[in-house]
């Protein structure tokens, strides 16, 4: 069911607390290395500003431990600077989330103003969903907007307890979350057939529930990444030194039986004598990895096979890289699937996380139908789960 959106809120002259997802990749010196998530929030932010609101932005960044020294890279100063550059307006930054600086900054806001609060996870009350912390945070604003799809599967204070502090008519989702929900509805309820899913990454265990939920809806499931070798091991093949989830072999066998010919495994592999970028590589055909070697990517024949299936699909979902794409020698598979996505005639949806980073890195993000901003939230949605962060937003 459609949720109340920012279009439904009274905005003129009001302060709007927007939960954004500015948990962006950073360089070693803390600079923003990929601003995709910040850019994705701009339509919502600009809409609010154009309709006479001022903005108080709440986000987390990284995984703070509580140690000021190690948490320093997770301060949002450089994120705020990047937002100012992208939005073309002054952006103020508070050095706390609910303390004196935040309160003074919020009180001083005029229509058209923007204030970025400090990393919300610097406060213990965030992870605990503390109602007292939530009341302080909500007290800074007149209305609440959730535009942080990447965090929608979390029950943290800023996602659930904070919106509960506002009147129902003052709670809404932003355009980013609205688009994500529309895409997911299409994928799960009304996909253009035939639908194909591509699953990669390291672990079968991370994808079991997704695969089980998607199997009745898809015509093919193309497998890549290290999870390939757990499936091959379950079939009795030699996997060399490749990563295998030994404790998941029984589950992998059951999935293979349940999926039947829908599940497609690589027909060749790029293997190496080590996992370092300097390792010696070769292509091996078939389903067996020679002793002493690591499977680190799908091979060229698999890329061709998967590309052909992708190009015949009406809808394609992709989550999880095909290999260890961070290192140039092992990125041909992931890049090849990204190229296939970019040139596919059907609806192409990239499921966030590392897959989104790869598509961005290879320059294809603007050539696919949709790149999700939420890896975990996207996967859990495909599993059929519902989120409390959306439950607290009224239906339209």
C-alpha positions as CSV (number, residue, x, y, z in Angstrom):
1,X,0.0,0.0,0.0
2,X,1.3,3.5,-0.9
3,X,2.7,5.5,2.0
4,X,2.2,9.2,2.8
5,X,5.0,11.1,1.0
6,X,6.6,14.5,1.4
7,X,4.0,15.8,-1.1
8,X,1.4,15.3,1.5
9,X,3.1,17.4,4.2
10,X,2.6,21.0,5.1
11,X,6.1,22.5,4.5
12,X,5.8,26.3,4.3
13,X,7.8,27.9,7.2
14,X,8.3,24.5,8.9
15,X,11.4,22.7,10.1
16,X,11.6,19.2,8.6
17,X,13.7,16.5,10.1
18,X,14.9,14.3,7.2
19,X,16.5,10.9,8.0
20,X,18.9,10.5,5.1
21,X,21.4,7.8,4.3
22,X,24.7,9.5,4.0
23,X,26.6,6.4,5.0
24,X,29.0,6.9,2.0
25,X,32.3,5.2,1.1
26,X,35.3,7.2,2.2
27,X,38.9,7.5,1.2
28,X,41.6,6.9,3.8
29,X,41.7,10.6,4.7
30,X,37.9,10.7,5.2
31,X,36.9,12.3,1.9
32,X,33.7,11.1,0.2
33,X,34.8,8.7,-2.5
34,X,31.3,7.9,-3.8
35,X,28.6,10.6,-3.5
36,X,25.8,8.4,-5.0
37,X,23.7,8.3,-1.8
38,X,24.0,12.1,-1.3
39,X,22.9,12.7,-4.9
40,X,20.0,10.3,-4.5
41,X,18.6,12.4,-1.6
42,X,18.7,15.7,-3.6
43,X,15.2,15.5,-5.1
44,X,13.6,15.2,-1.7
45,X,15.7,17.9,-0.1
46,X,15.2,20.4,-3.0
47,X,11.4,19.8,-3.0
48,X,11.2,20.7,0.7
49,X,13.3,23.8,0.2
50,X,11.4,24.9,-2.8
51,X,8.2,24.6,-0.8
52,X,9.4,26.9,2.0
53,X,10.8,24.5,4.5
54,X,14.1,24.4,6.4
55,X,16.0,21.1,6.8
56,X,17.5,19.2,9.7
57,X,19.4,16.2,8.3
58,X,20.1,13.1,10.4
59,X,22.4,10.3,9.2
60,X,24.8,7.7,10.4
61,X,28.3,7.0,9.0
62,X,30.3,3.9,9.5
63,X,30.2,1.9,12.7
64,X,31.4,4.1,15.6
65,X,32.7,2.3,18.7
66,X,32.4,5.1,21.2
67,X,36.2,5.9,21.2
68,X,36.6,9.5,20.0
69,X,40.0,8.8,18.4
70,X,38.8,5.9,16.3
71,X,35.4,7.5,15.6
72,X,36.9,10.7,14.3
73,X,36.7,9.6,10.6
74,X,33.0,9.1,11.0
75,X,32.2,12.7,11.7
76,X,29.9,14.2,9.1
77,X,31.9,17.4,8.4
78,X,33.1,16.3,5.0
79,X,29.8,14.8,4.1
80,X,28.1,18.2,4.9
81,X,30.7,19.9,2.7
82,X,30.0,17.5,-0.2
83,X,26.3,18.1,0.2
84,X,26.9,21.9,0.1
85,X,28.8,21.4,-3.2
86,X,26.1,19.3,-4.7
87,X,23.0,21.2,-3.6
88,X,24.4,24.7,-4.2
89,X,23.3,26.2,-0.9
90,X,25.0,26.9,2.4
91,X,25.0,23.9,4.7
92,X,25.6,24.3,8.4
93,X,27.0,21.4,10.5
94,X,26.3,20.8,14.2
95,X,28.9,19.2,16.4
96,X,26.3,17.1,18.2
97,X,23.0,15.5,17.5
98,X,20.7,16.6,20.3
99,X,22.9,18.8,22.4
100,X,23.3,22.6,22.7
101,X,24.9,23.0,19.2
102,X,22.2,21.1,17.5
103,X,19.5,22.9,19.4
104,X,21.0,26.3,18.7
105,X,21.5,25.4,15.0
106,X,17.9,24.2,14.6
107,X,16.5,27.2,16.4
108,X,18.4,29.6,14.1
109,X,17.2,28.0,10.9
110,X,15.2,30.1,8.4
111,X,13.2,28.8,5.4
112,X,15.7,27.5,2.9
113,X,18.3,26.7,5.5
114,X,20.0,23.4,6.0
115,X,21.6,21.9,9.1
116,X,23.4,18.6,9.2
117,X,23.5,17.0,12.7
118,X,26.5,15.0,13.9
119,X,26.6,11.2,13.2
120,X,23.5,9.9,15.0
121,X,25.3,6.7,16.0
122,X,27.6,8.7,18.2
123,X,24.6,8.6,20.6
124,X,24.0,5.3,22.4
125,X,20.3,6.0,22.3
126,X,20.2,5.6,18.6
127,X,21.0,1.8,18.5
128,X,18.9,1.2,21.5
129,X,15.9,3.0,20.1
130,X,15.8,5.1,23.3
131,X,12.5,7.0,23.6
132,X,14.1,9.9,25.6
133,X,16.8,10.4,22.9
134,X,14.0,10.1,20.2
135,X,12.0,12.8,22.0
136,X,15.0,15.2,22.0
137,X,15.7,14.6,18.4
138,X,12.1,15.0,17.3
139,X,11.8,18.2,19.4
140,X,14.1,20.0,16.9
141,X,11.6,19.9,14.1
142,X,7.9,20.2,13.1
143,X,7.7,17.2,10.7
144,X,9.6,14.0,9.8
145,X,10.6,12.5,6.5
146,X,12.2,9.1,6.0
147,X,14.4,9.1,2.9
148,X,16.9,6.6,4.1
149,X,16.0,3.3,2.4
150,X,19.4,1.8,3.2
151,X,18.5,1.9,6.9
152,X,14.8,1.0,6.6
153,X,15.4,-2.5,7.9
154,X,16.9,-1.2,11.2
155,X,14.7,-0.4,14.2
156,X,17.0,2.4,15.4
157,X,15.6,5.5,17.1
158,X,15.9,7.8,14.1
159,X,14.0,5.2,12.0
160,X,11.1,4.2,14.3
161,X,11.0,6.0,17.7
162,X,11.6,9.5,16.3
163,X,8.8,9.4,13.7
164,X,6.5,8.1,16.4
165,X,7.0,11.4,18.2
166,X,5.2,13.3,15.4
167,X,1.6,13.5,14.6
168,X,0.6,11.0,11.8
169,X,-0.1,13.9,9.4
170,X,3.5,15.1,9.9
171,X,5.2,11.8,9.0
172,X,6.1,10.8,5.5
173,X,8.6,9.1,3.2
174,X,10.8,11.0,0.7
175,X,11.1,10.4,-3.1
176,X,14.0,8.1,-2.8
177,X,12.2,5.6,-0.5
178,X,9.0,6.0,-2.6
179,X,10.9,5.0,-5.7
180,X,12.6,2.0,-4.0
181,X,9.2,0.8,-2.8
182,X,7.6,1.2,-6.2
183,X,10.5,-0.8,-7.8
184,X,10.2,-3.6,-5.1
185,X,6.4,-3.8,-5.7
186,X,7.0,-4.2,-9.4
187,X,9.6,-7.0,-8.8
188,X,7.6,-8.9,-6.3
189,X,4.0,-8.3,-7.6
190,X,4.1,-7.4,-11.2
191,X,7.4,-8.0,-13.0
192,X,7.7,-8.0,-16.7
193,X,8.3,-11.7,-17.7
194,X,10.5,-13.5,-17.9
195,X,12.2,-12.5,-14.7
196,X,15.8,-13.5,-14.1
197,X,17.8,-13.1,-10.8
198,X,21.6,-12.9,-10.5
199,X,23.0,-13.7,-7.1
200,X,26.7,-13.4,-6.3
201,X,28.8,-12.5,-3.3
202,X,30.5,-14.7,-0.7
203,X,27.8,-16.6,1.1
204,X,24.9,-18.8,0.2
205,X,23.7,-18.3,3.7
206,X,23.1,-14.6,3.0
207,X,20.9,-15.4,0.0
208,X,18.9,-18.5,1.1
209,X,15.7,-16.6,2.0
210,X,15.9,-14.4,-1.0
211,X,16.3,-17.3,-3.4
212,X,13.5,-19.2,-1.8
213,X,11.1,-16.2,-2.1
214,X,12.1,-15.5,-5.7
215,X,12.1,-19.0,-7.1
216,X,8.4,-19.1,-7.8
217,X,8.7,-15.8,-9.7
218,X,11.8,-16.3,-11.8
219,X,12.7,-18.3,-14.9
220,X,16.4,-18.4,-14.1
221,X,18.8,-17.9,-11.2
222,X,22.3,-17.1,-12.3
223,X,24.9,-17.7,-9.7
224,X,28.4,-16.2,-9.3
225,X,30.8,-15.1,-6.6
226,X,32.2,-17.4,-3.9
227,X,28.8,-18.8,-3.2
228,X,29.3,-20.7,-6.5
229,X,31.8,-23.0,-4.8
230,X,29.4,-24.0,-2.0
231,X,26.9,-25.1,-4.7
232,X,29.5,-27.0,-6.7
233,X,30.8,-28.7,-3.5
234,X,27.2,-29.7,-2.7
235,X,27.1,-31.3,-6.2
236,X,30.2,-33.3,-5.4
237,X,32.7,-31.3,-7.5
238,X,36.2,-30.4,-6.6
239,X,36.5,-26.8,-5.5
240,X,40.3,-26.6,-4.8
241,X,41.1,-23.9,-2.3
242,X,38.0,-21.9,-3.1
243,X,35.9,-20.5,-0.3
244,X,33.1,-22.9,0.7
245,X,30.6,-22.7,3.5
246,X,31.0,-26.3,4.7
247,X,28.2,-25.9,7.3
248,X,25.7,-24.9,4.5
249,X,26.2,-27.8,2.1
250,X,22.9,-29.5,3.1
251,X,21.0,-26.3,2.5
252,X,22.8,-25.8,-0.8
253,X,21.7,-29.3,-1.9
254,X,18.1,-28.6,-0.9
255,X,18.2,-25.3,-2.9
256,X,19.6,-27.1,-5.9
257,X,16.9,-29.8,-5.8
258,X,14.2,-27.2,-5.3
259,X,15.4,-24.9,-8.1
260,X,16.1,-27.6,-10.6
261,X,17.1,-26.2,-14.0
262,X,16.2,-22.7,-13.0
263,X,19.6,-22.5,-11.1
264,X,22.5,-21.9,-13.5
265,X,26.1,-22.3,-12.3
266,X,29.2,-21.0,-14.1
267,X,30.5,-23.2,-16.9
268,X,34.1,-21.8,-16.6
269,X,36.1,-20.0,-13.9
270,X,39.0,-17.7,-13.5
271,X,41.3,-19.3,-11.0
272,X,44.5,-18.3,-9.3
273,X,47.2,-19.7,-7.1
274,X,46.5,-17.0,-4.5
275,X,43.9,-14.3,-3.6
276,X,46.3,-11.4,-4.1
277,X,46.1,-9.2,-7.2
278,X,49.6,-10.4,-8.1
279,X,48.6,-14.1,-8.2
280,X,49.0,-16.2,-11.4
281,X,45.6,-16.7,-13.1
282,X,44.2,-19.0,-15.7
283,X,40.8,-20.0,-17.1
284,X,39.4,-23.5,-16.4
285,X,36.4,-25.0,-18.1
286,X,33.8,-27.1,-16.5
287,X,32.6,-27.4,-12.9
288,X,35.8,-28.5,-11.1
289,X,38.5,-26.3,-9.6
290,X,42.0,-27.9,-9.7
291,X,43.6,-28.7,-6.4
292,X,45.6,-25.8,-4.9
293,X,43.8,-23.1,-6.8
294,X,41.2,-20.5,-5.8
295,X,38.1,-19.7,-7.8
296,X,38.0,-15.9,-7.9
297,X,35.7,-15.0,-10.8
298,X,33.4,-16.4,-13.5
299,X,35.0,-17.1,-16.9
300,X,34.4,-15.7,-20.3
301,X,32.1,-18.4,-21.5
302,X,29.9,-17.9,-18.4
303,X,29.8,-14.2,-19.1
304,X,28.6,-14.9,-22.6
305,X,26.0,-17.4,-21.3
306,X,24.7,-15.1,-18.6
307,X,24.6,-12.1,-21.0
308,X,22.4,-14.0,-23.5
309,X,20.0,-14.9,-20.7
310,X,20.0,-11.3,-19.4
311,X,19.2,-9.9,-22.8
312,X,16.2,-12.3,-23.3
313,X,14.7,-11.3,-19.9
314,X,11.9,-8.9,-19.3
315,X,13.1,-8.1,-15.8
316,X,16.5,-8.7,-14.2
317,X,17.6,-8.3,-10.5
318,X,21.2,-8.4,-9.6
319,X,22.7,-8.6,-6.1
320,X,26.3,-9.6,-5.3
321,X,29.5,-9.4,-7.4
322,X,30.6,-12.2,-9.7
323,X,34.1,-12.3,-8.3
324,X,36.7,-10.4,-6.2
325,X,36.1,-7.3,-8.3
326,X,38.1,-5.0,-6.0
327,X,41.3,-6.3,-7.7
328,X,41.6,-5.6,-11.4
329,X,42.7,-9.2,-12.4
330,X,39.4,-10.6,-10.9
331,X,36.9,-8.0,-12.1
332,X,36.1,-9.2,-15.7
333,X,33.0,-11.2,-14.6
334,X,31.4,-8.4,-12.6
335,X,32.2,-5.8,-15.3
336,X,30.8,-8.2,-17.9
337,X,27.5,-8.5,-16.1
338,X,27.4,-4.8,-15.6
339,X,27.9,-4.3,-19.4
340,X,25.1,-6.8,-20.1
341,X,22.8,-4.9,-17.7
342,X,23.6,-1.6,-19.4
343,X,22.7,-3.0,-22.8
344,X,19.7,-5.2,-21.8
345,X,16.3,-4.3,-23.3
346,X,14.4,-5.3,-20.2
347,X,14.0,-3.7,-16.7
348,X,17.3,-3.9,-14.9
349,X,17.6,-3.5,-11.1
350,X,20.8,-3.5,-9.2
351,X,20.4,-4.4,-5.5
352,X,22.6,-2.0,-3.6
353,X,25.7,-2.7,-1.6
354,X,28.9,-3.9,-3.4
355,X,26.9,-4.5,-6.6
356,X,25.9,-0.8,-6.7
357,X,29.5,0.2,-6.0
358,X,30.7,-2.0,-8.9
359,X,28.2,-0.6,-11.4
360,X,29.1,2.9,-10.4
361,X,32.8,2.1,-10.6
362,X,32.5,0.7,-14.1
363,X,30.4,3.7,-15.3
364,X,27.1,1.9,-15.9
365,X,25.0,3.3,-13.1
366,X,23.1,5.7,-15.4
367,X,22.5,3.0,-18.0
368,X,20.4,0.6,-15.8
369,X,16.8,1.0,-14.8
370,X,17.4,1.4,-11.1
371,X,20.3,1.2,-8.7
372,X,19.1,0.6,-5.1
373,X,20.7,2.6,-2.3
374,X,20.1,-0.1,0.2
375,X,21.9,-3.5,0.1
376,X,20.6,-5.1,3.3
377,X,17.2,-3.4,3.0
378,X,16.8,-4.4,-0.6
379,X,17.7,-8.1,0.2
380,X,15.3,-8.2,3.2
381,X,12.6,-6.7,1.1
382,X,13.1,-9.5,-1.5
383,X,12.8,-12.0,1.3
384,X,9.3,-10.7,1.9
385,X,10.0,-8.9,5.1
386,X,8.2,-5.8,6.3
387,X,9.9,-2.9,8.2
388,X,8.8,-1.1,11.4
389,X,10.3,2.1,9.9
390,X,7.7,2.0,7.2
391,X,4.9,0.8,9.5
392,X,5.1,4.1,11.4
393,X,4.5,6.1,8.2
394,X,0.7,6.4,7.5
395,X,-0.7,4.9,4.3
396,X,-2.2,7.3,1.8
